[in-house]
Amino acid sequence: MKPLIALCIYLSAFLLLSACAQESGTIIAQKTLEQPKVELPVYPDVVQPEQPEIPVYPTVNQPEIVWITEDGGQSQLDFNPRVDILFVTDNSDSMKSAQANLIKNLNRFTNGITNNKMIDYHIGVISTWDSSERFATKKKDTYQIGELRNVKSIAGTDSKERFVTKKDSAGVLANTLKIGVAPYAEGGPEVEEFFSPLAAALDKSGHAAVNEGFFREDAQLVVIFMTDADDSSTRITPEQMAQTLIDFKGGRQDKVSVYGVLVNAKDPDSVKDWDLRVHPKYHPECFTGQKNNGKCTGFGPERLEEMIVAANSGAGNPKQIREQYIMSITSPIFGTELGRMGDSITVKTLEKQIFLSQIPRVDDAGKLMLRVRYGTADVLAQGKGQLIPNKANGGWTYNPSSNSVKLSGNVKYEYKEGARFAVDLVPVPLAN
């Protein structure tokens, strides 16, 4: 029995210890699980700054160099220089020798104009006028104020034409300009007027008028006064006459040139018309009791000179204009000065302005990318022709304010019948 009892006791103790061990492990585990949690600090989210976008730059390309040629259909590229030359000639009795001197040296005046194959010219003449009743009733010719004189043939007979053109010979021109004189005793003018017949000549240029066809819209207008007197028009001032001519050419002063073959105030009275002499009838202020009081030293064509300066005001200061546009009617070198005047008219007539449709570009060296060629249409179409130099004297210049090319009047052209201009340029690129 005892062993059995002992075994029972042993088994009971074993079971008791096992139970205690189980409970003890559970307690330890529970204690382990019930340890206080460590709270980690909560930090706000850090916002990373956005990376800046890298700008994408367009590829920089230099504008392509492309030469273009101005529209060949533009009439302004044609070259048909025209000039209408009007002589306003004094035909009073004192002008006989002066007219003879003009005819004697006429070839020196017309040489550059008539021998230049490019120039299409009209040359006509009107005479001075006298508004007095005496002149109106006694003058013998049938020409009215401002009427162009008829062209005279080689034989000296009148034709139906009123002005000389390229088809006429030098002899026809000489005979036409030699209008002769009308002495005072035979009804000739006493107090000469030049502005009034000039204004009338312009008025009589309309359709079916006596001067129709002489003045052309696109032609250079040249007026030449030839007298030993001064203008005596009472209703027209020198400035008004100059402006009338400019207005007649559409406001373009560059299309008007006025010259004078005149006496000078310092010339002796013997070579002047009576109205410029120190004479009691025409200048009573110079006399006291019919005796010369010594106050007057001489008179010149002041009104004509004022008008010439006003009409050519773009050509320099008054002194320069007088030197260029006025010559002495009594000059010992009359022919030379007349030739110089003719050359001046030729150069002015051959000047040309071409307006461009696009603005030319300048290259990296600062050179204008522009060129001017001259030649016939077929030659120009091949990119050839006479290349006109870029220079003021004997070439062309560019005017940025008007975007135009101006050709000087003394370019040495290789003349070709029907030739014209071509203007080549690289235009400034348009902004995108």
Number of C-alpha atoms within 10 A of each C-alpha: 6 7 8 9 10 11 12 12 11 12 12 12 12 12 11 11 12 12 12 12 12 10 12 12 12 12 12 11 11 11 10 10 10 9 8 7 7 6 6 6 6 6 6 6 6 6 6 6 6 6 6 6 6 6 6 6 6 6 6 6 6 6 8 8 14 8 13 13 16 17 14 16 8 9 11 15 20 18 17 19 19 20 25 24 24 23 20 27 25 29 25 25 18 21 24 17 12 20 21 13 15 21 18 13 17 19 20 21 23 20 15 20 24 20 10 13 13 20 19 18 22 21 22 25 25 25 27 25 30 21 17 11 8 13 18 15 9 14 18 12 9 7 13 15 19 26 24 26 23 21 26 24 17 16 9 14 11 15 12 9 13 23 26 25 19 15 9 14 13 17 15 18 23 22 19 26 25 18 19 18 19 20 17 15 11 12 17 24 26 20 21 25 22 27 28 22 21 25 17 14 25 18 16 17 19 13 9 9 12 17 22 17 15 23 22 15 14 14 20 23 26 20 20 20 25 26 29 27 29 25 25 21 19 10 8 16 17 21 15 15 21 25 17 18 24 20 13 19 20 12 13 11 19 17 20 22 25 24 26 25 24 24 27 22 16 10 15 12 17 9 18 25 21 18 22 21 23 21 16 15 13 13 15 14 14 19 17 11 8 11 10 15 11 10 10 13 10 15 21 21 21 15 17 26 23 16 23 27 26 20 26 23 17 11 15 12 11 16 9 13 20 18 9 18 21 24 21 19 26 18 14 9 10 19 18 14 21 23 19 18 23 21 19 19 24 24 15 21 28 22 17 17 16 19 16 15 11 15 16 21 17 15 11 7 6 8 9 15 17 20 18 20 19 24 23 20 17 11 14 20 13 8 11 15 21 17 15 18 16 17 12 15 13 16 18 22 17 20 12 10 6 10 15 17 21 17 24 20 20 18 17 9 13 10 15 12 9 12 20 21 23 25 20 18 23 21 18 14 13 5 4 3
